[in-house]
């Protein structure tokens, strides 16, 4: 498939890029014999680091019928480019329903 004459501006339906929602992550159980942190303290510290850590291993996804591109929050343009190119090359020969 190729872009229509005029490029992305002439694409119908238009290309939509959105932030990909990350699945909820389970909190690790405290090590045996370890003291538990105050309620919410561990969750708050792990939640702050979780979005980019989870996104660092997650690939973008797309809905090609509606020209919808879902990108995780990678935190850097370099990581975005790397994962986007990986998704394009690895997914070029596959079609999955999700």
PyMOL CGO cylinders between C-alpha atoms (Angstrom):
from pymol import cmd
from pymol.cgo import CYLINDER

trace = [
    CYLINDER, 0.00, 0.00, 0.00, 1.08, 3.53, -0.75, 0.3, 1, 1, 1, 1, 1, 1,
    CYLINDER, 1.08, 3.53, -0.75, -0.02, 6.95, 0.44, 0.3, 1, 1, 1, 1, 1, 1,
    CYLINDER, -0.02, 6.95, 0.44, -2.44, 8.74, -1.87, 0.3, 1, 1, 1, 1, 1, 1,
    CYLINDER, -2.44, 8.74, -1.87, -1.17, 11.57, -4.06, 0.3, 1, 1, 1, 1, 1, 1,
    CYLINDER, -1.17, 11.57, -4.06, -0.71, 14.49, -1.70, 0.3, 1, 1, 1, 1, 1, 1,
    CYLINDER, -0.71, 14.49, -1.70, 0.60, 12.31, 1.16, 0.3, 1, 1, 1, 1, 1, 1,
    CYLINDER, 0.60, 12.31, 1.16, -0.84, 12.15, 4.68, 0.3, 1, 1, 1, 1, 1, 1,
    CYLINDER, -0.84, 12.15, 4.68, -2.92, 15.29, 4.13, 0.3, 1, 1, 1, 1, 1, 1,
    CYLINDER, -2.92, 15.29, 4.13, -5.05, 13.39, 1.57, 0.3, 1, 1, 1, 1, 1, 1,
    CYLINDER, -5.05, 13.39, 1.57, -5.37, 10.17, 3.57, 0.3, 1, 1, 1, 1, 1, 1,
    CYLINDER, -5.37, 10.17, 3.57, -9.01, 9.20, 4.27, 0.3, 1, 1, 1, 1, 1, 1,
    CYLINDER, -9.01, 9.20, 4.27, -9.88, 8.44, 6.98, 0.3, 1, 1, 1, 1, 1, 1,
    CYLINDER, -9.88, 8.44, 6.98, -7.26, 10.79, 8.43, 0.3, 1, 1, 1, 1, 1, 1,
    CYLINDER, -7.26, 10.79, 8.43, -4.36, 9.37, 10.43, 0.3, 1, 1, 1, 1, 1, 1,
    CYLINDER, -4.36, 9.37, 10.43, -5.01, 9.53, 14.18, 0.3, 1, 1, 1, 1, 1, 1,
    CYLINDER, -5.01, 9.53, 14.18, -2.13, 9.07, 16.66, 0.3, 1, 1, 1, 1, 1, 1,
    CYLINDER, -2.13, 9.07, 16.66, -3.01, 8.43, 20.30, 0.3, 1, 1, 1, 1, 1, 1,
    CYLINDER, -3.01, 8.43, 20.30, -1.24, 7.51, 23.53, 0.3, 1, 1, 1, 1, 1, 1,
    CYLINDER, -1.24, 7.51, 23.53, -1.50, 3.75, 23.99, 0.3, 1, 1, 1, 1, 1, 1,
    CYLINDER, -1.50, 3.75, 23.99, -3.10, 2.85, 27.31, 0.3, 1, 1, 1, 1, 1, 1,
    CYLINDER, -3.10, 2.85, 27.31, -0.89, 0.50, 29.29, 0.3, 1, 1, 1, 1, 1, 1,
    CYLINDER, -0.89, 0.50, 29.29, -2.37, -2.54, 30.99, 0.3, 1, 1, 1, 1, 1, 1,
    CYLINDER, -2.37, -2.54, 30.99, -2.54, -2.39, 34.80, 0.3, 1, 1, 1, 1, 1, 1,
    CYLINDER, -2.54, -2.39, 34.80, 0.57, -3.80, 36.43, 0.3, 1, 1, 1, 1, 1, 1,
    CYLINDER, 0.57, -3.80, 36.43, 0.39, -6.05, 39.47, 0.3, 1, 1, 1, 1, 1, 1,
    CYLINDER, 0.39, -6.05, 39.47, 2.31, -4.83, 42.52, 0.3, 1, 1, 1, 1, 1, 1,
    CYLINDER, 2.31, -4.83, 42.52, 5.08, -7.20, 43.61, 0.3, 1, 1, 1, 1, 1, 1,
    CYLINDER, 5.08, -7.20, 43.61, 4.57, -8.89, 46.97, 0.3, 1, 1, 1, 1, 1, 1,
    CYLINDER, 4.57, -8.89, 46.97, 6.93, -7.71, 49.73, 0.3, 1, 1, 1, 1, 1, 1,
    CYLINDER, 6.93, -7.71, 49.73, 9.87, -10.02, 50.43, 0.3, 1, 1, 1, 1, 1, 1,
    CYLINDER, 9.87, -10.02, 50.43, 9.33, -12.33, 53.37, 0.3, 1, 1, 1, 1, 1, 1,
    CYLINDER, 9.33, -12.33, 53.37, 10.54, -10.77, 56.60, 0.3, 1, 1, 1, 1, 1, 1,
    CYLINDER, 10.54, -10.77, 56.60, 10.58, -7.29, 55.07, 0.3, 1, 1, 1, 1, 1, 1,
    CYLINDER, 10.58, -7.29, 55.07, 8.68, -4.48, 56.70, 0.3, 1, 1, 1, 1, 1, 1,
    CYLINDER, 8.68, -4.48, 56.70, 5.76, -3.18, 54.71, 0.3, 1, 1, 1, 1, 1, 1,
    CYLINDER, 5.76, -3.18, 54.71, 5.83, 0.43, 53.57, 0.3, 1, 1, 1, 1, 1, 1,
    CYLINDER, 5.83, 0.43, 53.57, 3.00, 2.77, 54.56, 0.3, 1, 1, 1, 1, 1, 1,
    CYLINDER, 3.00, 2.77, 54.56, -0.12, 2.27, 52.45, 0.3, 1, 1, 1, 1, 1, 1,
    CYLINDER, -0.12, 2.27, 52.45, 0.30, 3.89, 49.06, 0.3, 1, 1, 1, 1, 1, 1,
    CYLINDER, 0.30, 3.89, 49.06, 4.01, 4.76, 49.46, 0.3, 1, 1, 1, 1, 1, 1,
    CYLINDER, 4.01, 4.76, 49.46, 5.33, 1.86, 47.40, 0.3, 1, 1, 1, 1, 1, 1,
    CYLINDER, 5.33, 1.86, 47.40, 2.58, 2.20, 44.84, 0.3, 1, 1, 1, 1, 1, 1,
    CYLINDER, 2.58, 2.20, 44.84, 3.29, 5.90, 44.38, 0.3, 1, 1, 1, 1, 1, 1,
    CYLINDER, 3.29, 5.90, 44.38, 7.02, 5.37, 43.83, 0.3, 1, 1, 1, 1, 1, 1,
    CYLINDER, 7.02, 5.37, 43.83, 6.55, 2.45, 41.43, 0.3, 1, 1, 1, 1, 1, 1,
    CYLINDER, 6.55, 2.45, 41.43, 3.77, 4.23, 39.53, 0.3, 1, 1, 1, 1, 1, 1,
    CYLINDER, 3.77, 4.23, 39.53, 6.09, 7.15, 38.81, 0.3, 1, 1, 1, 1, 1, 1,
    CYLINDER, 6.09, 7.15, 38.81, 8.63, 4.89, 37.09, 0.3, 1, 1, 1, 1, 1, 1,
    CYLINDER, 8.63, 4.89, 37.09, 6.16, 2.39, 35.62, 0.3, 1, 1, 1, 1, 1, 1,
    CYLINDER, 6.16, 2.39, 35.62, 4.91, 4.20, 32.48, 0.3, 1, 1, 1, 1, 1, 1,
    CYLINDER, 4.91, 4.20, 32.48, 8.26, 4.55, 30.76, 0.3, 1, 1, 1, 1, 1, 1,
    CYLINDER, 8.26, 4.55, 30.76, 9.58, 1.22, 32.06, 0.3, 1, 1, 1, 1, 1, 1,
    CYLINDER, 9.58, 1.22, 32.06, 6.53, -0.60, 30.70, 0.3, 1, 1, 1, 1, 1, 1,
    CYLINDER, 6.53, -0.60, 30.70, 6.62, 1.38, 27.45, 0.3, 1, 1, 1, 1, 1, 1,
    CYLINDER, 6.62, 1.38, 27.45, 10.31, 0.56, 26.96, 0.3, 1, 1, 1, 1, 1, 1,
    CYLINDER, 10.31, 0.56, 26.96, 9.36, -3.04, 26.15, 0.3, 1, 1, 1, 1, 1, 1,
    CYLINDER, 9.36, -3.04, 26.15, 5.97, -2.49, 24.49, 0.3, 1, 1, 1, 1, 1, 1,
    CYLINDER, 5.97, -2.49, 24.49, 5.62, -2.02, 20.73, 0.3, 1, 1, 1, 1, 1, 1,
    CYLINDER, 5.62, -2.02, 20.73, 3.23, 0.41, 19.03, 0.3, 1, 1, 1, 1, 1, 1,
    CYLINDER, 3.23, 0.41, 19.03, 0.04, -0.99, 17.53, 0.3, 1, 1, 1, 1, 1, 1,
    CYLINDER, 0.04, -0.99, 17.53, -2.28, 0.12, 14.75, 0.3, 1, 1, 1, 1, 1, 1,
    CYLINDER, -2.28, 0.12, 14.75, -5.81, -0.23, 13.48, 0.3, 1, 1, 1, 1, 1, 1,
    CYLINDER, -5.81, -0.23, 13.48, -5.22, -0.06, 9.76, 0.3, 1, 1, 1, 1, 1, 1,
    CYLINDER, -5.22, -0.06, 9.76, -8.88, 0.05, 8.71, 0.3, 1, 1, 1, 1, 1, 1,
    CYLINDER, -8.88, 0.05, 8.71, -9.34, 3.33, 10.57, 0.3, 1, 1, 1, 1, 1, 1,
    CYLINDER, -9.34, 3.33, 10.57, -5.75, 4.67, 10.23, 0.3, 1, 1, 1, 1, 1, 1,
    CYLINDER, -5.75, 4.67, 10.23, -5.32, 4.66, 14.01, 0.3, 1, 1, 1, 1, 1, 1,
    CYLINDER, -5.32, 4.66, 14.01, -1.78, 4.52, 15.47, 0.3, 1, 1, 1, 1, 1, 1,
    CYLINDER, -1.78, 4.52, 15.47, -1.37, 3.77, 19.20, 0.3, 1, 1, 1, 1, 1, 1,
    CYLINDER, -1.37, 3.77, 19.20, 2.00, 4.75, 20.69, 0.3, 1, 1, 1, 1, 1, 1,
    CYLINDER, 2.00, 4.75, 20.69, 3.18, 4.03, 24.25, 0.3, 1, 1, 1, 1, 1, 1,
    CYLINDER, 3.18, 4.03, 24.25, 4.91, 6.86, 26.15, 0.3, 1, 1, 1, 1, 1, 1,
    CYLINDER, 4.91, 6.86, 26.15, 8.55, 6.08, 25.35, 0.3, 1, 1, 1, 1, 1, 1,
    CYLINDER, 8.55, 6.08, 25.35, 10.06, 9.19, 26.91, 0.3, 1, 1, 1, 1, 1, 1,
    CYLINDER, 10.06, 9.19, 26.91, 12.50, 9.79, 24.06, 0.3, 1, 1, 1, 1, 1, 1,
    CYLINDER, 12.50, 9.79, 24.06, 12.35, 10.22, 20.31, 0.3, 1, 1, 1, 1, 1, 1,
    CYLINDER, 12.35, 10.22, 20.31, 15.17, 7.69, 19.89, 0.3, 1, 1, 1, 1, 1, 1,
    CYLINDER, 15.17, 7.69, 19.89, 13.24, 4.94, 21.71, 0.3, 1, 1, 1, 1, 1, 1,
    CYLINDER, 13.24, 4.94, 21.71, 10.05, 5.81, 19.80, 0.3, 1, 1, 1, 1, 1, 1,
    CYLINDER, 10.05, 5.81, 19.80, 11.87, 5.51, 16.46, 0.3, 1, 1, 1, 1, 1, 1,
    CYLINDER, 11.87, 5.51, 16.46, 13.50, 2.20, 17.45, 0.3, 1, 1, 1, 1, 1, 1,
    CYLINDER, 13.50, 2.20, 17.45, 10.23, 0.57, 18.53, 0.3, 1, 1, 1, 1, 1, 1,
    CYLINDER, 10.23, 0.57, 18.53, 8.21, 1.99, 15.64, 0.3, 1, 1, 1, 1, 1, 1,
    CYLINDER, 8.21, 1.99, 15.64, 10.69, 0.60, 13.10, 0.3, 1, 1, 1, 1, 1, 1,
    CYLINDER, 10.69, 0.60, 13.10, 10.74, -2.76, 14.92, 0.3, 1, 1, 1, 1, 1, 1,
    CYLINDER, 10.74, -2.76, 14.92, 6.93, -2.93, 14.80, 0.3, 1, 1, 1, 1, 1, 1,
    CYLINDER, 6.93, -2.93, 14.80, 6.90, -2.04, 11.10, 0.3, 1, 1, 1, 1, 1, 1,
    CYLINDER, 6.90, -2.04, 11.10, 9.51, -4.64, 10.15, 0.3, 1, 1, 1, 1, 1, 1,
    CYLINDER, 9.51, -4.64, 10.15, 8.34, -7.45, 12.44, 0.3, 1, 1, 1, 1, 1, 1,
    CYLINDER, 8.34, -7.45, 12.44, 4.64, -6.94, 11.73, 0.3, 1, 1, 1, 1, 1, 1,
    CYLINDER, 4.64, -6.94, 11.73, 4.87, -6.46, 7.97, 0.3, 1, 1, 1, 1, 1, 1,
    CYLINDER, 4.87, -6.46, 7.97, 4.11, -10.10, 7.26, 0.3, 1, 1, 1, 1, 1, 1,
    CYLINDER, 4.11, -10.10, 7.26, 1.47, -10.67, 9.92, 0.3, 1, 1, 1, 1, 1, 1,
    CYLINDER, 1.47, -10.67, 9.92, -2.15, -9.78, 10.54, 0.3, 1, 1, 1, 1, 1, 1,
    CYLINDER, -2.15, -9.78, 10.54, -3.64, -10.15, 14.02, 0.3, 1, 1, 1, 1, 1, 1,
    CYLINDER, -3.64, -10.15, 14.02, -7.06, -9.27, 15.32, 0.3, 1, 1, 1, 1, 1, 1,
    CYLINDER, -7.06, -9.27, 15.32, -7.02, -7.55, 18.69, 0.3, 1, 1, 1, 1, 1, 1,
]
cmd.load_cgo(trace, "trace")
